[in-house]
Amino acid sequence: NTFYINSRKATIGSDDNLDDQVNMENVVAIINLKDKGIINIKSKYATYSRMNHNTQFSSNVEISYIGNTIYSNNLDVSFSENKSSIYNDVIFKNNFITFTIRNILMKS
């Protein structure tokens, strides 16, 4: 599996060298799951940990995977715990269905 993240603007979280947080704007990320496909993620903002790659995406989050698209206000990807959480105004769409979930936490 591989993880790629890029943004138009990125700043280190604080002035001390101990902070591993990177604040990002206009973010594009790709998670390539070996033998399972590619997940594309876009968002207006993200906070990325350089230590463990955990990332909290926020504002206009769009996730695309195998013909399915999920829109939300928040997506947390925890590589250290091997899970993700999608929450706050979730909309799921594909060629067959569209549904909306308001303020309910979805975990994988």
N, C-alpha and C positions, 0 to 999 in steps of 0.2 A: 504494500500500500504506500502511496505517496500523497503528500499534502503540499500544495502550492498556494501562496497568498501574495497579493500585490495590491497597492493602492496608489492613488494620485498624490496623497500627502500622508506622511507618517511622522510622529513625534514620540520621543522617549518620555515615559510617564513622569519623571522627576529629574532633578539635577544630580541626585546622588547615584553613584555607579552601581548600587545594589538593586535598583529597580529594573525588573526585566520586562515591564509592560510597555507595549508599543500601541499608541493611539493612532488609528488609521481613519482616513476619509475616502469615500468613493472606492469601495473595496470589491475585488474579484478574487474568489478562491476556488480551487479545484481539488477535490478528493478523488483519487484514483484507487478504487477498491479492486484489488487483484481478483480476477475472474468474476467480478460482479458489476463492473461498469464504472462510469464517471459521474460524480455529483458536482454540479456547478452551483456556486453560491455568489450572489451579489448583494451588497448592502451599502447604505450611505455611510455607516460607521462600523468600526470593530475595535475591540481591545484584544491584542494578541500577546500571549506569553512566550517569550523567547526560550524559556527554560523547558516547558513541557508542551508547547504548541497549542494549548487550550485557547479557544477564541470565543468571544462573545460578540456576535453580530447584532446590530440594532438599526432600526429605521429603514423602512422599505426593503426588507429582506426578501430575496427571491431564491428559491432552491429548485433546481431542475434535475430530474433523475429518471431515465428510461420513459420518456413520454409523459411524465407527471411533473406538475409544477406546484409548489407550495409558496404562498406569500404569507408573511407575518411581520410583526414589529420586532420580534426577538428570536434569535437562534443561538443557543450555547452549545459549543462542541467541546467535549472534554475527552481528549486523547488519553489522559492519565487514568480516567475511569471507564474509558471505552463506551461512552454514551453521548447522546445529544438530546437537547430539549428545545422544542418549538412552542412558542407561546405568544399571547396577546394578538388577537384578531387574526387568526389563522384561516386562510382560504386555500383549499385543495382543489386543483383542476387537472383534468385530463380530457381525452376525446369523448368520454362517456358520462362524466359526472362533474359537478361543481358543488362544493359545500363549504360552509363557513362555520367556524367555531370561535366564539368570543370568550377570551380570557380563561381558557382551560389549558392546562399544561399537558403536552403530549411528549412522551419520552420514548427513546429507542435504545 
